[in-house]
Amino acid sequence: MERFEQASSIIRILKQRGYEAYFVGGSVRDYLINRPIGDIDIATSALPDEVMKIFPRHVPVGLEHGTVIVLDEDVAYEVTTFRTESGYEDFRRPSEVAFVRSLTEDLQRRDFTMNAIAMTEEGEILDPFGGRRAIQNKQIETVGNPHERFQEDALRMMRGVRFVSVLGFTLSEATKQAIAEHAPLLRHIAIERIAAEFEKLLLGRYVQQALPLLKETKLYEYLPYLEKKQNELIQASVYEWAYVTTDTEAWALLLYIVKINDAETVLRSWKLSNKKIKSITAVLNFLKKRHMQDWDELLLYEAGEEIAVMAETLYAILNCKHVHTQRVKKQYQSLPIHNRKQLQVTGTDLLQWTEKKGGPWVAALLEEIERAVLYRKTANSRESIKEWLNTCKLL
């Protein structure tokens, strides 16, 4: 309860002013599951204007949805007014939000019963929709009619399967059937939103349980470039994903298993950042090379430590071997140089030594020197490199 105790002062102040206030959402769920608690959210009967008057240190981030960020000892807490939602026109966002004074009405609009639990600052659980029972049964079920919940917000279908991956729970039969029926609604959801849920799914502790669900619920048919990969998704669930620790590794492993050739095009269709796409394609590139040979000085140098470690991790997973990356790290750290800037000669040196005009030959010779230093044919010093070049008649 320590995390909640830190935020209890906000609830106490709201109650002193005559309002209701409770801890709600994922923090309460995770507390009951005994998982690490993330952000703590508070729901209150106070209207946004009233919240802002009570707490001078605030950020009005989402007033139209009733949310105010309250700063308490430099910790930020989302304080949201009880509300109802209606008129979902794009299968994602409500066109109408109405503030109410009832906690039950507020909880009723939420997605799954395990997320529709409130808690007082004393730790008393308020659970009008059976979320605690669902948690005890390790089951994911919607608040009320699943067909209505998914028509309101189609992204909830991906969230349901993501929770299977993260928590190890199962979908209730009614929830699962409703997802399969309404899977086409996923077409209306921005791919960035889907990608965010999909990444969390791939990084879940129980991803091996979640991947087959993408096929069973037909959600895979609406995921870019995976619509014809149902068998590969099932195959992917066989591997030991527990060793995957980054989103880059997760995407690379999946794309390798489902046999995607043009990874960059696929990842762009998922609207991932250029930086992330570059990392994922680099890991895939060196993973393919790792399948053809073991790490040597040049391959490690070209990959860099981070990419090499990720590629080695995936190589071990794909070949059902123990993941042991310390060898790769030690090999990399023992390299004479780790980038061209560390080379003790430059193109200017080569021009001076040869008295030739500049041209492509300079870059080619520097590359040859890099290899010689990496393979320890010469020490990384101006004198040694010059001597080696003369010996090899390269000057």
C-alpha positions in Angstrom: 0.0 0.0 0.0 3.0 2.3 0.2 2.5 3.8 -3.2 -1.1 4.5 -2.5 -0.3 6.1 0.8 1.9 8.6 -1.0 -1.2 9.6 -3.1 -3.7 9.4 -0.3 -3.3 13.1 0.6 -5.1 14.1 -2.7 -8.0 11.8 -1.8 -8.2 13.2 1.7 -8.2 16.8 0.6 -11.0 16.1 -2.0 -13.1 14.4 0.7 -12.5 17.2 3.1 -14.0 19.5 0.5 -17.1 17.3 0.3 -16.3 15.2 -2.8 -15.9 11.5 -3.4 -12.5 10.3 -4.5 -11.1 6.8 -5.1 -8.1 5.0 -6.6 -9.2 3.4 -9.8 -7.9 1.4 -12.9 -4.7 -0.5 -13.5 -3.0 0.4 -10.2 -5.9 -1.2 -8.2 -5.9 -4.2 -10.5 -2.1 -4.7 -10.2 -2.3 -4.3 -6.4 -4.9 -7.1 -6.2 -2.7 -9.3 -8.5 0.4 -8.4 -6.5 2.2 -7.0 -9.5 4.4 -3.9 -9.5 2.2 -0.8 -9.6 2.6 1.8 -12.4 0.8 5.1 -12.5 -1.8 5.8 -9.9 -5.1 7.3 -11.1 -7.8 8.9 -9.0 -11.4 9.3 -9.9 -13.5 11.9 -8.2 -17.0 13.5 -8.1 -15.3 16.9 -8.3 -15.6 18.7 -11.6 -12.3 19.6 -13.4 -12.7 23.3 -12.4 -13.2 22.3 -8.8 -10.1 20.1 -8.9 -8.0 22.9 -10.3 -9.2 25.3 -7.6 -8.4 22.9 -4.8 -4.9 22.0 -6.2 -3.0 25.1 -7.4 -0.2 22.9 -8.7 -1.9 21.2 -11.7 -1.7 20.7 -15.4 -5.0 20.8 -17.4 -4.2 18.0 -19.8 -7.6 16.7 -20.8 -10.3 18.9 -19.5 -12.8 17.8 -22.1 -12.5 14.3 -20.7 -12.4 15.5 -17.1 -8.7 14.8 -16.5 -6.4 17.1 -14.5 -2.8 16.2 -13.6 -2.2 17.1 -10.0 1.3 17.6 -8.7 2.0 16.4 -5.2 5.6 16.7 -4.0 6.7 16.6 -7.7 4.8 13.3 -8.3 2.1 13.6 -11.0 -1.3 12.0 -10.5 -4.2 11.9 -13.0 -7.4 13.0 -11.3 -10.4 12.4 -13.5 -14.0 13.4 -12.9 -16.6 10.6 -12.8 -18.0 10.4 -16.3 -20.1 8.5 -18.8 -19.4 8.2 -22.5 -21.7 7.8 -25.5 -22.0 8.3 -29.3 -18.9 6.3 -30.4 -18.8 7.4 -34.0 -15.3 6.1 -35.0 -15.2 2.9 -32.9 -12.6 4.5 -30.7 -13.5 7.9 -29.2 -16.8 9.0 -27.6 -18.5 12.0 -29.2 -20.2 12.8 -25.9 -18.7 12.9 -22.4 -21.0 13.7 -19.5 -19.7 14.3 -16.0 -21.6 12.5 -13.3 -21.5 12.2 -9.5 -21.7 8.4 -9.4 -18.7 6.1 -9.0 -20.7 3.1 -10.3 -21.7 5.0 -13.5 -18.0 5.9 -14.0 -16.8 2.3 -13.6 -19.5 1.0 -15.9 -18.0 2.7 -18.9 -14.6 0.9 -18.5 -13.4 -2.0 -20.7 -12.8 -5.1 -18.5 -14.2 -5.9 -15.0 -10.6 -6.2 -13.6 -10.1 -2.5 -14.6 -13.5 -1.5 -13.1 -12.5 -1.7 -9.5 -12.1 1.2 -7.1 -10.3 1.4 -3.7 -10.6 3.9 -0.9 -7.5 5.4 0.7 -8.0 3.0 3.6 -7.8 0.0 1.2 -11.5 -0.9 1.0 -12.4 -2.4 -2.3 -15.4 -1.3 -4.3 -16.3 -3.8 -7.0 -19.7 -3.5 -8.5 -19.0 -5.6 -11.6 -17.2 -8.6 -10.2 -13.6 -7.6 -11.2 -12.1 -9.2 -8.1 -13.7 -12.5 -8.9 -12.5 -12.3 -12.4 -8.9 -11.7 -11.1 -9.2 -14.7 -8.8 -10.3 -16.8 -11.8 -7.6 -15.2 -13.9 -10.2 -14.3 -16.5 -10.6 -11.3 -18.7 -14.3 -10.3 -19.2 -15.9 -7.1 -20.3 -18.0 -4.8 -18.1 -21.5 -5.7 -19.4 -22.2 -6.8 -23.0 -18.9 -7.5 -24.8 -20.4 -6.7 -28.2 -21.3 -3.2 -27.0 -17.9 -2.7 -25.4 -16.0 -3.6 -28.6 -18.3 -1.5 -30.8 -17.7 1.5 -28.6 -13.9 1.1 -28.8 -12.5 -1.5 -31.1 -9.0 -1.2 -29.7 -10.3 -3.0 -26.6 -10.0 -6.2 -28.5 -6.3 -5.8 -28.9 -6.1 -4.7 -25.2 -7.8 -7.9 -24.2 -5.3 -10.1 -26.0 -2.5 -7.9 -24.7 -3.7 -8.5 -21.1 -3.5 -12.3 -21.8 0.2 -11.8 -22.7 1.0 -9.5 -19.8 -1.0 -11.2 -17.0 -1.3 -14.8 -18.2 -5.1 -14.6 -17.8 -7.6 -16.2 -20.3 -10.4 -14.5 -22.2 -13.8 -15.5 -21.1 -15.7 -17.4 -23.8 -18.2 -14.6 -24.3 -15.4 -12.0 -24.6 -13.4 -14.2 -27.0 -16.4 -14.9 -29.3 -17.3 -11.2 -29.4 -13.7 -10.3 -30.4 -13.9 -12.9 -33.2 -17.2 -11.4 -34.4 -16.1 -7.8 -34.3 -12.5 -8.2 -35.4 -13.2 -6.3 -38.7 -13.8 -3.2 -36.6 -10.0 -3.0 -36.1 -9.8 -1.5 -39.6 -11.1 1.8 -38.1 -8.3 2.1 -35.5 -5.2 4.1 -36.2 -2.3 1.7 -36.8 -0.2 3.6 -34.2 -2.7 2.6 -31.5 -2.7 -1.0 -32.6 1.2 -1.0 -32.8 1.4 0.2 -29.2 -0.8 -2.6 -28.0 1.0 -5.2 -30.2 4.4 -4.2 -28.9 3.2 -4.7 -25.3 1.7 -8.0 -26.3 5.1 -9.1 -27.8 6.9 -8.2 -24.6 4.4 -9.9 -22.3 5.5 -12.6 -20.0 2.9 -14.9 -21.5 3.2 -14.0 -25.1 3.2 -17.7 -26.0 -0.4 -17.9 -24.9 -1.4 -14.7 -26.6 0.0 -15.2 -30.1 -2.4 -18.2 -30.9 -5.3 -16.0 -29.8 -4.6 -13.6 -32.6 -5.5 -16.4 -35.0 -8.4 -17.8 -32.9 -10.0 -14.3 -32.7 -9.2 -13.4 -36.3 -7.5 -10.2 -35.2 -4.4 -11.2 -37.2 -6.4 -10.6 -40.4 -6.3 -6.9 -39.7 -2.6 -6.6 -38.7 -0.4 -5.2 -41.5 1.5 -8.0 -43.4 0.3 -10.7 -40.9 -3.1 -11.3 -42.5 -1.7 -14.4 -44.3 0.7 -15.5 -41.5 -1.6 -17.4 -39.2 0.4 -20.6 -39.2 3.7 -18.6 -38.7 2.1 -16.9 -35.7 1.3 -20.3 -34.2 4.9 -21.4 -34.9 6.2 -18.2 -33.2 4.4 -19.2 -29.9 6.7 -22.3 -29.7 9.8 -20.2 -29.0 11.1 -19.0 -25.7 10.1 -15.4 -25.6 11.1 -14.9 -22.0 14.7 -13.9 -23.1 13.3 -11.0 -25.2 13.6 -7.8 -23.3 13.3 -5.0 -25.8 10.8 -4.0 -28.4 13.5 -4.1 -31.0 14.2 -7.7 -30.2 10.5 -8.5 -30.2 9.8 -7.1 -33.6 13.0 -8.7 -35.1 12.2 -12.1 -33.7 8.6 -12.0 -35.0 9.6 -10.8 -38.5 12.3 -13.5 -38.7 9.9 -16.3 -37.7 7.0 -15.2 -40.0 9.6 -14.9 -42.9 9.1 -11.2 -43.8 11.6 -10.3 -46.6 11.2 -6.5 -46.8 11.2 -5.7 -43.1 11.6 -1.9 -43.6 8.4 -1.7 -45.7 6.5 -3.8 -43.2 7.6 -1.7 -40.3 6.8 1.5 -42.1 3.3 0.2 -42.6 3.1 -0.1 -38.8 4.2 3.6 -38.5 7.1 2.9 -36.3 9.8 5.6 -35.8 12.7 5.8 -38.2 15.1 5.1 -35.3 13.2 2.0 -34.3 13.0 0.7 -37.9 16.8 1.2 -38.3 17.5 -0.8 -35.1 15.1 -3.6 -36.0 16.4 -4.0 -39.6 20.0 -4.0 -38.3 19.3 -6.8 -35.8 17.6 -8.8 -38.6 20.6 -8.2 -40.9 23.1 -9.4 -38.4 20.9 -12.3 -37.2 20.9 -13.6 -40.8 24.7 -13.2 -40.9 25.0 -15.0 -37.5 23.2 -18.0 -38.9 25.9 -18.2 -41.6 28.9 -17.7 -39.3 30.0 -17.2 -35.7 31.1 -13.8 -34.5 34.5 -12.6 -35.6 36.2 -9.3 -35.2 34.9 -7.7 -38.3 31.3 -8.9 -37.8 31.2 -7.6 -34.3 32.8 -4.3 -35.3 30.2 -3.8 -38.1 27.3 -4.7 -35.8 28.3 -2.8 -32.6 27.8 -4.2 -29.2 24.1 -3.5 -28.7 23.0 -4.9 -32.1 25.4 -7.9 -31.7 24.0 -8.8 -28.3 20.4 -8.6 -29.5 21.2 -10.7 -32.6 23.0 -13.3 -30.5 20.0 -13.4 -28.1 17.6 -14.1 -31.0 20.0 -16.6 -32.6 20.0 -18.6 -29.3 16.2 -18.5 -29.0 15.7 -19.6 -32.6 18.1 -22.5 -32.2 16.8 -23.5 -28.8 20.2 -22.8 -27.2 21.0 -21.2 -23.8 21.1 -17.4 -24.1 24.6 -16.5 -23.2 25.7 -13.1 -24.4 28.6 -12.5 -22.1 31.0 -14.1 -24.6 29.8 -11.7 -27.3 30.2 -8.7 -25.0 33.8 -9.7 -24.0 34.7 -10.3 -27.6 33.4 -6.9 -28.6 35.1 -5.1 -25.7 38.4 -6.8 -26.6 38.4 -5.4 -30.1 41.4 -3.0 -30.8 39.0 -0.4 -32.1 35.2 0.1 -32.0 34.7 2.7 -34.7 36.7 4.5 -37.4 37.3 7.6 -35.3 39.5 5.5 -33.0 41.8 4.7 -36.0 45.1 6.4 -35.5 45.4 7.4 -39.2 43.2 9.5 -41.3 42.6 10.2 -45.0 44.9 13.2 -44.6 47.7 11.0 -43.5 47.3 8.8 -46.5 47.3 11.8 -48.9 50.5 13.1 -47.3 52.3 9.7 -47.3 51.4 9.0 -51.0 51.3 12.5 -52.4 48.4 11.4 -54.5 45.2 13.2 -55.3 42.1 12.3 -53.2 39.6 9.8 -54.6 37.7 6.6 -53.7 41.0 4.9 -53.1 41.3 6.8 -49.8 38.1 5.3 -48.3 39.0 1.8 -49.7 42.5 2.0 -48.1 41.1 3.2 -44.8 38.7 0.2 -44.8 41.6 -2.1 -45.5 43.5 -0.6 -42.5 40.5 -1.0 -40.3 40.4 -4.7 -41.1 44.2 -5.1 -40.5 43.9 -3.4 -37.1 40.8 -5.5 -36.2 42.6 -8.7 -37.2 45.7 -7.5 -35.4 47.9 -7.6 -38.4 49.1 -4.2 -37.2 49.0 -2.2 -34.0 46.7 0.9 -34.0 49.4 3.5 -34.2 50.5 5.8 -37.1 54.0 4.3 -37.2 52.8 0.7 -37.1 50.1 1.3 -39.7 52.6 3.1 -42.0 55.1 0.3 -41.7 52.4 -2.3 -42.4 51.3 -0.4 -45.5 54.8 -0.2 -46.8 55.4 -3.9 -46.1 52.3 -4.8 -48.0 53.3 -2.3 -50.8 50.0 -0.4 -50.3 51.7 3.0 -50.2 
